[in-house]
């Protein structure tokens, strides 16, 4: 599964690079205090990352918090292991306290 995630990430980065490389038209972006001159694809990728990264960080933090909560709840519910009884066969009885009969 890790290999597939790495392969998918690699393919996404290659696709983004090819998209960036093929769109060579440059435009000016006036931010008021600075004028940026870059490729159109750079602005598109930057806008995508500005929208994607905050939500991705929020998702990862929420997932981490829920995993911690589940681990805490599971540790509270966990039954401690019991040690085996040290009884001799003649001490074991039925529900009515009569000794077990050998077959």
Secondary structure as UniProt FT lines:
FT   HELIX           2..22
FT   STRAND          26..30
FT   STRAND          35..39
FT   HELIX           40..77
FT   HELIX           89..91
FT   TURN            95..96
//
